[in-house]
């Protein structure tokens, strides 16, 4: 299971933080800081696996990371995930971002963090890998983007649902 | 302002304080906008809130707004609403439950992407109640023909099962034809679902074993199908799915012969045919190896797997080396010999610059140490210990020691060695074990007490060290003052100086009560060894009563436990102690003599790790001396056969220590160590031995024919016994020597050879 997916830059500024387990806001920030601390110490030519820090969970957890230009992509996983497989997944994620944003760079992530979340949501769900086929992911993200600013009942011929009646 | 305008603004902040101010301002604006119940800007505001939340600012006042967005009929609103819910909400808020109805409706929505959002949110953060309420909807969607929804439903089901395990049964029917799907996304998540079910329930596991043939077929198709652009990643067809299937196969094949057999062929095929030039190929290969090692595969396949790992170790890619070491660590117990073949590569990894790799290589090296490779391994591990980072030292030293003692429970006379740098990692409970070590190293007593005394002169703050030093001085103080040390220049020290030092410990603020107990006991013991008895009596009466008596008693008892004798030392004012039957009355001074060493070794073996700490302590004292370290360790650890006392009469004690002669295992190499505890030398000492007819014996020249008095040295001699029939070793020994002018001769049978010496 993937416990968290973090993207931060070379200075530790978070660009995306997705936790698949509940932590308090303070703990989340601490985890981000600690992860940055661990990962930024690493040399360029060492392996991409690190034992996790204290906060995110002890001996069963690993940090699997990749460093692209000014950004660190870190997946915090437990032993049920294949380390090499996750490395490949990070690659797919970044390539997908690259396709969606056309030569993605840090600024894209900064200004469109919600879009990055949407892309990620088509890849990982509940801490588990959902889809790994890049074209499939992009297709689904595009279709949903096309639906922006539309009213859903416009798409459905038939009964108009009552607006605002779903809860008090 | 729009989200991007806000972001731009925030980025202009030059300090944390400036940023905080901007954010607070924006939050206030957002709050008032929320209060106005303005639908138009709600989406944008929540998006901004999420951004600020990511930076670490509180955003909980937006939770309710997320719900309103979820209920909206605009897709954009729903999207942000659900995202916000996932980021800001959790089970512990009541607000969370209000989502249930929304999600239920959206699960049944006509638009698949809305259904997808609902499934996603439920699958990420649904509480047990929500899962219970909505499980039925999820189950329905698991059976849909819409592959987009089906794959999401599968993962959502996993979440539901995790939250409410009792509901697992409910999803069973829906799993029936999950594997017949063509869509890889569905296949993938279906395998995840099946894996989860199998891991949770042994019944499910047995039930799903029948899927093995189908899984094997799917895997085969992936490998053999040729180029499929849709699923291709670096020339391999859907490597992620392959890895998933391999993992499920592992779980199904574990401890089941039939399943294991059914997957044997495909595993061999994947193992030999997978292209390894890219990481994806290696990921598959790695998963295959793990599966092979975990199921009941035939030995040929296992060897193939380990060889793949061996190849991984030579790969330039550090990640590959890392996973190889991790896997080898898991298999080294069960497939020890196969892993041994890669020992030299593993040892090379100790020199890797990467900390993660070094650590794994270290752990693996420990596991690989055995009687045959001990010399080489020890050398490498000592270099490693010497040069490794501080974060490693404790574990490394500990591991080095554990590996050796657990494999080879044998103590021998101490020589020089060093764990210098790891010295500060010693634990307090190592003291009794270290004392035991010192006790057994008979010829080193004079040297040890001298070194420890000198250490005390330098530094009395390290409590374990001080305690051991006190004990030694109490025990061997006479050797100290008489300058018996042979290994280095004996120091000139008087009884008074020694007592000064011990008394100094009693008064020092640095000494703990336990330490004071040790030093007081030492002073008391010296009353039988030193001549300045009056001084001692005075000290004892002053301090004995003011120091916590219970602590004193405990400290003493702890010391006594080491010697396996239950003796209560006389405390000032206390009752007279009962005499201890096992203390030989002819030798009042040495309480620890006359004990058979054998049972103690078992204790020490059990102590294992603590003994390491004892060695660490000694590292304070002994100098690094290249050749000696290795000699010591070779002696110390080379066989695993415990030493024994062969003869012990009239003050003459003869210990046997053992070595296996390489390469001939039928030859036992026995070294005799003769020591003399009487006050006069034993001269013209001759040791002779005879063995039964089926053995052959060779006696080499002795080190000397004078056994010095008072245990000040030993005579050693090597015996080689050829025992081709592996019969129980027996020996008859004849001893002749001159003592105090008279000639002595004795014949004795030695029958208590440890089984390992002749088996």
Interface residues (C-beta under 8 A of the other chain):
Chain A: X14 X16 X17 X18 X20 X22 X25 X29 X43 X45 X46 X47 X48 X49 X50 X51 X82 X83 X84 X85 X87 X88 X89 X91 X92 X110 X111 X113 X114 X117 X118 X121 X125 X126 X127 X128 X129 X130 X131 X132 X133 X135 X136 X140 X143 X144 X147 X148 X149 X150 X151 X152 X153 X155 X156 X158 X161 X163 X164 X166 X167
Chain B: X3 X4 X7 X11 X47 X50 X51 X53 X54 X55 X56 X58 X67 X70 X71 X72 X73 X74 X75 X76 X78 X79 X80 X83 X87 X90 X91 X92 X98 X101 X102 X105 X109 X110 X111 X113 X114 X119 X120 X123 X124 X125 X148 X151 X152 X155 X156 X158 X159 X184 X185 X188 X189 X192 X230 X231 X233 X238 X239 X240 X241 X243 X247 X279 X280 X282 X283 X286 X287 X318 X319 X320 X321 X322 X323 X326 X353 X354 X355 X356 X357
